Amino acid sequence: MQTTSIGLSKDYTQNVEKELNGLLANFTVYYQNLRALHWNIRGAHFFQLHEKFELLYTRAAIEVDDIAERILILEATPLHTLEDFIKNSKISSSKNVTDDSTAVKVIIENLSTLLKVERNILELANENTDDGTADLMTRLINDQEKDHWMMRAWLGRKV
Protein backbone atom coordinates (compact mmCIF):
# COMPACT_ATOMS: atom_id res chain seq x y z
CA MET A 1 0.00 0.00 0.00
CA GLN A 2 1.38 3.39 -0.96
CA THR A 3 1.21 6.09 1.67
CA THR A 4 1.61 9.84 1.75
CA SER A 5 4.43 11.51 3.65
CA ILE A 6 2.14 11.77 6.70
CA GLY A 7 1.40 8.03 6.65
CA LEU A 8 -2.09 7.89 5.16
CA SER A 9 -3.07 5.66 2.27
CA LYS A 10 -2.84 7.44 -1.08
CA ASP A 11 -6.13 5.83 -2.13
CA TYR A 12 -7.79 7.18 1.00
CA THR A 13 -6.37 10.67 0.57
CA GLN A 14 -7.66 10.87 -3.00
CA ASN A 15 -11.12 9.89 -1.75
CA VAL A 16 -11.15 12.24 1.24
CA GLU A 17 -9.73 15.06 -0.92
CA LYS A 18 -12.84 14.86 -3.09
CA GLU A 19 -15.10 14.90 -0.04
CA LEU A 20 -13.22 17.77 1.63
CA ASN A 21 -13.30 19.81 -1.58
CA GLY A 22 -17.06 19.27 -1.67
CA LEU A 23 -17.24 20.52 1.91
CA LEU A 24 -15.05 23.49 0.99
CA ALA A 25 -17.42 24.35 -1.86
CA ASN A 26 -20.47 24.09 0.39
CA PHE A 27 -18.80 26.13 3.12
CA THR A 28 -17.82 28.87 0.69
CA VAL A 29 -21.39 29.23 -0.57
CA TYR A 30 -22.65 29.15 3.03
CA TYR A 31 -20.15 31.91 3.90
CA GLN A 32 -21.36 34.07 1.04
CA ASN A 33 -24.98 33.45 2.00
CA LEU A 34 -24.17 34.69 5.50
CA ARG A 35 -22.53 37.82 4.08
CA ALA A 36 -25.56 38.52 1.92
CA LEU A 37 -27.95 37.97 4.83
CA HIS A 38 -25.84 40.27 7.00
CA TRP A 39 -25.91 43.00 4.36
CA ASN A 40 -29.58 42.71 3.42
CA ILE A 41 -31.47 41.90 6.62
CA ARG A 42 -34.25 44.38 7.46
CA GLY A 43 -36.96 44.78 10.01
CA ALA A 44 -37.47 44.82 13.75
CA HIS A 45 -34.71 42.26 14.40
CA PHE A 46 -32.13 44.01 12.22
CA PHE A 47 -29.60 44.82 14.96
CA GLN A 48 -29.80 41.39 16.61
CA LEU A 49 -29.51 39.41 13.36
CA HIS A 50 -27.03 41.73 11.66
CA GLU A 51 -24.64 41.17 14.57
CA LYS A 52 -25.27 37.40 14.71
CA PHE A 53 -24.75 36.96 10.97
CA GLU A 54 -21.45 38.83 11.22
CA LEU A 55 -20.33 36.49 13.98
CA LEU A 56 -21.29 33.47 11.87
CA TYR A 57 -19.59 34.65 8.68
CA THR A 58 -16.43 35.64 10.56
CA ARG A 59 -16.21 32.13 11.99
CA ALA A 60 -17.11 30.59 8.61
CA ALA A 61 -14.18 32.41 6.99
CA ILE A 62 -11.81 30.77 9.47
CA GLU A 63 -13.44 27.39 8.90
CA VAL A 64 -13.10 27.72 5.11
CA ASP A 65 -9.39 28.33 5.63
CA ASP A 66 -9.10 25.35 8.01
CA ILE A 67 -10.74 23.03 5.46
CA ALA A 68 -8.51 24.27 2.62
CA GLU A 69 -5.41 23.85 4.79
CA ARG A 70 -6.46 20.31 5.72
CA ILE A 71 -6.67 19.49 2.01
CA LEU A 72 -3.15 20.88 1.58
CA ILE A 73 -1.90 18.87 4.57
CA LEU A 74 -3.23 15.77 2.81
CA GLU A 75 -0.99 16.71 -0.16
CA ALA A 76 -3.91 17.68 -2.39
CA THR A 77 -5.16 20.88 -3.99
CA PRO A 78 -8.18 22.76 -2.63
CA LEU A 79 -10.78 24.14 -5.00
CA HIS A 80 -10.25 27.87 -5.34
CA THR A 81 -12.47 29.37 -8.03
CA LEU A 82 -16.01 30.63 -7.65
CA GLU A 83 -16.98 28.50 -10.63
CA ASP A 84 -15.70 25.34 -8.90
CA PHE A 85 -17.37 26.25 -5.62
CA ILE A 86 -20.77 26.75 -7.24
CA LYS A 87 -20.43 23.63 -9.39
CA ASN A 88 -19.49 21.43 -6.41
CA SER A 89 -21.85 22.82 -3.76
CA LYS A 90 -25.08 21.23 -2.61
CA ILE A 91 -25.94 24.57 -0.98
CA SER A 92 -27.45 27.08 -3.36
CA SER A 93 -26.97 30.82 -3.21
CA SER A 94 -29.67 32.73 -1.39
CA LYS A 95 -30.72 35.86 -3.19
CA ASN A 96 -32.66 38.91 -2.08
CA VAL A 97 -33.50 37.53 1.37
CA THR A 98 -34.35 40.44 3.65
CA ASP A 99 -36.86 39.15 6.22
CA ASP A 100 -35.76 37.63 9.49
CA SER A 101 -37.60 34.27 9.43
CA THR A 102 -36.55 33.45 5.88
CA ALA A 103 -32.95 34.40 6.67
CA VAL A 104 -32.84 32.13 9.71
CA LYS A 105 -34.43 29.30 7.72
CA VAL A 106 -31.72 29.69 5.05
CA ILE A 107 -29.07 29.30 7.73
CA ILE A 108 -30.79 26.24 9.20
CA GLU A 109 -30.98 24.59 5.77
CA ASN A 110 -27.35 25.44 5.00
CA LEU A 111 -26.19 24.06 8.34
CA SER A 112 -28.19 20.87 7.84
CA THR A 113 -26.40 20.29 4.55
CA LEU A 114 -22.98 21.00 6.05
CA LEU A 115 -23.63 18.64 8.95
CA LYS A 116 -24.54 15.77 6.62
CA VAL A 117 -21.39 16.26 4.55
CA GLU A 118 -19.23 16.55 7.68
CA ARG A 119 -20.67 13.39 9.22
CA ASN A 120 -19.82 11.45 6.06
CA ILE A 121 -16.25 12.78 6.12
CA LEU A 122 -15.96 12.01 9.84
CA GLU A 123 -16.98 8.41 9.23
CA LEU A 124 -14.50 8.08 6.38
CA ALA A 125 -11.70 9.66 8.45
CA ASN A 126 -12.39 7.39 11.43
CA GLU A 127 -12.33 4.30 9.22
CA ASN A 128 -8.88 5.33 7.98
CA THR A 129 -7.37 6.54 11.28
CA ASP A 130 -7.08 10.08 9.92
CA ASP A 131 -7.22 11.82 13.27
CA GLY A 132 -6.51 15.28 11.84
CA THR A 133 -9.51 15.21 9.52
CA ALA A 134 -11.67 13.54 12.17
CA ASP A 135 -10.74 16.22 14.70
CA LEU A 136 -11.61 19.01 12.25
CA MET A 137 -14.98 17.41 11.44
CA THR A 138 -15.78 16.89 15.12
CA ARG A 139 -15.08 20.56 15.86
CA LEU A 140 -17.16 21.75 12.91
CA ILE A 141 -20.05 19.45 13.79
CA ASN A 142 -20.05 20.56 17.42
CA ASP A 143 -20.11 24.27 16.52
CA GLN A 144 -22.73 23.90 13.80
CA GLU A 145 -25.07 21.75 15.85
CA LYS A 146 -25.13 24.56 18.41
CA ASP A 147 -25.75 27.17 15.71
CA HIS A 148 -28.51 25.00 14.23
CA TRP A 149 -30.19 24.70 17.62
CA MET A 150 -29.92 28.44 18.27
CA MET A 151 -31.46 29.30 14.91
CA ARG A 152 -34.33 26.86 15.55
CA ALA A 153 -34.80 28.36 19.00
CA TRP A 154 -34.87 31.86 17.51
CA LEU A 155 -37.74 30.76 15.27
CA GLY A 156 -39.49 29.44 18.40
CA ARG A 157 -40.18 26.00 16.93
CA LYS A 158 -38.63 22.88 15.57
CA VAL A 159 -37.76 22.97 11.90
SVG drawing of the C-alpha trace seen along z (x, -y; Angstrom):
<svg xmlns="http://www.w3.org/2000/svg" viewBox="-43 -47 50 49">
<polyline fill="none" stroke="black" stroke-width="0.4" points="0.0,0.0 1.4,-3.4 1.2,-6.1 1.6,-9.8 4.4,-11.5 2.1,-11.8 1.4,-8.0 -2.1,-7.9 -3.1,-5.7 -2.8,-7.4 -6.1,-5.8 -7.8,-7.2 -6.4,-10.7 -7.7,-10.9 -11.1,-9.9 -11.1,-12.2 -9.7,-15.1 -12.8,-14.9 -15.1,-14.9 -13.2,-17.8 -13.3,-19.8 -17.1,-19.3 -17.2,-20.5 -15.1,-23.5 -17.4,-24.4 -20.5,-24.1 -18.8,-26.1 -17.8,-28.9 -21.4,-29.2 -22.7,-29.2 -20.1,-31.9 -21.4,-34.1 -25.0,-33.4 -24.2,-34.7 -22.5,-37.8 -25.6,-38.5 -28.0,-38.0 -25.8,-40.3 -25.9,-43.0 -29.6,-42.7 -31.5,-41.9 -34.2,-44.4 -37.0,-44.8 -37.5,-44.8 -34.7,-42.3 -32.1,-44.0 -29.6,-44.8 -29.8,-41.4 -29.5,-39.4 -27.0,-41.7 -24.6,-41.2 -25.3,-37.4 -24.8,-37.0 -21.4,-38.8 -20.3,-36.5 -21.3,-33.5 -19.6,-34.7 -16.4,-35.6 -16.2,-32.1 -17.1,-30.6 -14.2,-32.4 -11.8,-30.8 -13.4,-27.4 -13.1,-27.7 -9.4,-28.3 -9.1,-25.3 -10.7,-23.0 -8.5,-24.3 -5.4,-23.9 -6.5,-20.3 -6.7,-19.5 -3.1,-20.9 -1.9,-18.9 -3.2,-15.8 -1.0,-16.7 -3.9,-17.7 -5.2,-20.9 -8.2,-22.8 -10.8,-24.1 -10.3,-27.9 -12.5,-29.4 -16.0,-30.6 -17.0,-28.5 -15.7,-25.3 -17.4,-26.2 -20.8,-26.8 -20.4,-23.6 -19.5,-21.4 -21.8,-22.8 -25.1,-21.2 -25.9,-24.6 -27.4,-27.1 -27.0,-30.8 -29.7,-32.7 -30.7,-35.9 -32.7,-38.9 -33.5,-37.5 -34.4,-40.4 -36.9,-39.2 -35.8,-37.6 -37.6,-34.3 -36.6,-33.5 -32.9,-34.4 -32.8,-32.1 -34.4,-29.3 -31.7,-29.7 -29.1,-29.3 -30.8,-26.2 -31.0,-24.6 -27.4,-25.4 -26.2,-24.1 -28.2,-20.9 -26.4,-20.3 -23.0,-21.0 -23.6,-18.6 -24.5,-15.8 -21.4,-16.3 -19.2,-16.5 -20.7,-13.4 -19.8,-11.4 -16.3,-12.8 -16.0,-12.0 -17.0,-8.4 -14.5,-8.1 -11.7,-9.7 -12.4,-7.4 -12.3,-4.3 -8.9,-5.3 -7.4,-6.5 -7.1,-10.1 -7.2,-11.8 -6.5,-15.3 -9.5,-15.2 -11.7,-13.5 -10.7,-16.2 -11.6,-19.0 -15.0,-17.4 -15.8,-16.9 -15.1,-20.6 -17.2,-21.8 -20.0,-19.5 -20.1,-20.6 -20.1,-24.3 -22.7,-23.9 -25.1,-21.7 -25.1,-24.6 -25.8,-27.2 -28.5,-25.0 -30.2,-24.7 -29.9,-28.4 -31.5,-29.3 -34.3,-26.9 -34.8,-28.4 -34.9,-31.9 -37.7,-30.8 -39.5,-29.4 -40.2,-26.0 -38.6,-22.9 -37.8,-23.0"/>
</svg>
